[in-house]
Amino acid sequence: MTHEPIYSPADLRRLEQQAEAAGCGLMQQAAEATVAWIRNRFSPGAAIRVVAGPGNNGGDALWAAVRLAEAGYRPQVVCPRPSEAPTPQAALSRLLAMGLPVWPMWPDALPAPALVVDGLFGIGLARPLAEPWSTLVRAINAAPAPVLALDVPSGIDAWTGRRSGSSVVRAHATLTFLCAKPGLHTSDGADLAGEVDVARLQVPASLLPSAEGALIDTPQDALPLRPRNSHKGRFGSVLVIGAAPGMAGAGLLAGTTALACGAGKVWLLTLDPTLTVSPIQPELMIRPLNDSRTLLDEAAVCAAGPGLGTSVDAASVVAAAVDRPGPLVLDADALNLLAAIPSLAEALAQRALPAVLTPHPAEAARLLGCTTAAVQHDRVAAARTLAARYHALVVLKGAGSLIMRPDGFYHVCPVGSPALASAGQGDVLTGVIAALLAQGLSPFDAASLAVWLHAMTGRRHEDLQGPVGLHAGLMGDRVAEEMNRLYRQRAANQPVMPPPLHQWRADWPEF
């Protein structure tokens, strides 16, 4: 599973300082990357309005304007308060020497540009924008042209995705530098950053810090192998625990999804004695609660929580699942029981193999004993605290879902869709994770790949049809389609035997 690295804010600051001391010319490199991005989308001669702020982000923008002019574009430069640092000042002097005007405020009288470049504020902004910057932000957002943000849309926290105030640039695309930023994919950033590209720039490898996380990207290499010489036993067995009276659908969704996504066989241990068979998925083996001990011993993977309820019986069977040594996924009511029963939480933290917890923000808040708003305020910090407290791998669901290891390293899923905002999608995700665990993936790889597959299924539906109509009952087969698409991509990258040059015939004479 390849990925774009994420550095901590402190490490990124240190890298920038060390790279500048080593003469890497990061500002000019960022400008070159910006021009390359623009040249790939707009023809020379296009008017590009470049809005530059008072810091390094503004310096990136000013040098980009210089390079754009040299490449035959028509930059319209807006810079109310240029930086006094030498490198941005050199760019400003170069622009003036080229005869290009620099406007102190948004030039309403000029013809509309083909593109607006937001170079007001980068990753360092930690306060609401004041004048004249808030006026410029309003002008940028009102412009009849797409907006490219440099590094991060001005007004967004690069690591949490939170707005710094009411004045925030709404970008159509963001070109971020040196490393990926989680805030571009989560919280408000998921809506305000647009399509995100990463320009790593040229920095000596010896200066690069260790990544604290990574974006999931092109995950087909993580897919479990499926040799032709296979049988169902090779792909593992899953036990889904849930489906209490009135909530059987959740358990059925998780179980049928696990089957669709490649598990060799799947049991549903139900708390509803009237549920004995699924007429639409008869291969799903439904068993009563009194079979729990046998099934807990036999199944390779246990997934507890979908439609489980919080009864005494539910608590007892979750405790038994936690005590078993194999792979474990806890979702929905299993998480609520975990938050309510200290002994269960203690047993979970003592497991040799970390369980996979899949909370949405409200469930995460119950596990942490805080508010949902506090979780959303800093999703990375919340997921890291949960993973350390429960010695578990945590999937914090939502825009820019996070997959956090107990040691604090995490993945961010950079894709997703509002098409997934419907009941039962969490049960589906639980089934995907369980199926991948059953096929031999590690908890971290299984959770990361499952989140990506689930998110891409939503994105593909949105691209082809729109943001509504993808109910959870459709998802098992749709996620399987996404898996098969990855398998085909991986197969296409493998060496193949060329076709024969001549038609082979069995009756050719021997020579």
CORFENCOR-V141837 format. One record per run of one state. SS is the DSSP state (A for helix, B for strand, O for the rest). FROM is the first residue (numbers start at 1). TO is the last residue. If there is no record, write none. Layout:
ss=SS from=FROM to=TO
ss=SS from=FROM to=TO
This chain:
ss=O from=1 to=2
ss=B from=3 to=6
ss=O from=7 to=8
ss=A from=9 to=21
ss=O from=22 to=25
ss=A from=26 to=39
ss=O from=40 to=46
ss=B from=47 to=52
ss=O from=53 to=55
ss=A from=56 to=70
ss=O from=71 to=73
ss=B from=74 to=78
ss=O from=79 to=85
ss=A from=86 to=97
ss=O from=98 to=101
ss=B from=102 to=103
ss=O from=104 to=114
ss=B from=115 to=119
ss=O from=120 to=132
ss=A from=133 to=142
ss=O from=143 to=145
ss=B from=146 to=150
ss=O from=151 to=155
ss=B from=156 to=156
ss=O from=157 to=162
ss=B from=163 to=163
ss=O from=164 to=172
ss=B from=173 to=177
ss=O from=178 to=181
ss=A from=182 to=184
ss=O from=185 to=188
ss=A from=189 to=192
ss=O from=193 to=194
ss=B from=195 to=199
ss=O from=200 to=204
ss=A from=205 to=207
ss=O from=208 to=212
ss=B from=213 to=216
ss=O from=217 to=218
ss=A from=219 to=222
ss=O from=223 to=231
ss=A from=232 to=235
ss=O from=236 to=236
ss=B from=237 to=242
ss=O from=243 to=247
ss=A from=248 to=260
ss=O from=261 to=264
ss=B from=265 to=270
ss=O from=271 to=284
ss=B from=285 to=288
ss=A from=289 to=298
ss=O from=299 to=300
ss=B from=301 to=304
ss=O from=305 to=311
ss=A from=312 to=323
ss=O from=324 to=326
ss=B from=327 to=330
ss=O from=331 to=332
ss=A from=333 to=340
ss=O from=341 to=341
ss=A from=342 to=349
ss=O from=350 to=355
ss=B from=356 to=357
ss=O from=358 to=360
ss=A from=361 to=368
ss=O from=369 to=371
ss=A from=372 to=377
ss=O from=378 to=378
ss=A from=379 to=390
ss=O from=391 to=392
ss=B from=393 to=396
ss=O from=397 to=401
ss=B from=402 to=404
ss=O from=405 to=409
ss=B from=410 to=412
ss=O from=413 to=417
ss=A from=418 to=420
ss=O from=421 to=424
ss=A from=425 to=438
ss=O from=439 to=442
ss=A from=443 to=464
ss=O from=465 to=471
ss=A from=472 to=492
ss=O from=493 to=511
